[in-house]
Amino acid sequence: MLRCKPEEGRRLLQFTNKPISTISTFLCFSGQNHFQTAFKKQFGITPNEYRRKRL
C-alpha cells in the first residue's frame, strides 16, 4: 500500500497543478515531509524535482 501512494502522487504531480501539501493530505500522509520522503525513496527525486522536470 505504501508504494501505491507515491505512484498516485506522481500521477497527481504530472496531471494537476495541485500543491504538494494538498497532494500529501489527499493521499493521507501524516505530513508533506512524509510524502516527500516516500516519493524520493521510490523515485530517487523529490516531488518538486519531479514536477520541474515534467514541465
Backbone torsions as a table, in degrees:
resi	resn	phi	psi	omega
1	MET	NA	-41.2	-178.0
2	LEU	-62.4	-32.8	179.4
3	ARG	-72.2	-25.5	-179.8
4	CYS	-71.9	-34.7	-177.2
5	LYS	-62.7	-48.7	177.6
6	PRO	-62.3	-34.2	178.2
7	GLU	-64.0	-43.1	176.8
8	GLU	-66.0	-38.5	176.1
9	GLY	-60.8	-39.6	177.5
10	ARG	-59.6	-43.9	178.9
11	ARG	-63.4	-42.6	179.6
12	LEU	-65.2	-38.5	177.0
13	LEU	-64.7	-36.6	-176.9
14	GLN	-75.0	-40.6	-169.6
15	PHE	-109.2	0.8	176.9
16	THR	-133.0	169.2	174.4
17	ASN	-108.0	18.0	-178.9
18	LYS	-62.6	142.1	175.6
19	PRO	-62.5	152.1	179.9
20	ILE	-60.4	-36.0	178.3
21	SER	-62.5	-38.6	178.2
22	THR	-67.7	-41.9	178.8
23	ILE	-63.1	-44.0	-179.2
24	SER	-64.3	-38.4	176.5
25	THR	-67.1	-44.7	179.4
26	PHE	-57.9	-36.3	-178.8
27	LEU	-88.2	6.7	175.9
28	CYS	65.2	32.0	170.7
29	PHE	-77.7	152.1	-178.1
30	SER	-69.4	-17.1	177.3
31	GLY	-175.2	169.0	-178.8
32	GLN	-62.1	-38.2	179.5
33	ASN	-62.5	-38.6	178.8
34	HIS	-63.9	-42.7	177.1
35	PHE	-62.6	-46.2	-178.8
36	GLN	-61.4	-40.1	178.9
37	THR	-65.2	-46.3	179.4
38	ALA	-64.2	-40.5	179.9
39	PHE	-63.5	-47.7	-179.3
40	LYS	-65.1	-37.4	178.4
41	LYS	-62.4	-39.1	-177.3
42	GLN	-81.6	-38.8	-172.3
43	PHE	-110.9	-10.1	177.0
44	GLY	83.3	-0.2	176.2
45	ILE	-140.8	160.7	179.7
46	THR	-78.0	162.2	176.0
47	PRO	-57.1	-39.2	177.9
48	ASN	-62.4	-44.2	178.3
49	GLU	-62.6	-42.2	179.4
50	TYR	-60.8	-47.0	-177.9
51	ARG	-63.6	-41.8	179.0
52	ARG	-62.7	-39.6	-179.5
53	LYS	-71.1	-26.7	-178.8
54	ARG	-78.9	-18.2	-176.7
55	LEU	-82.0	NA	NA
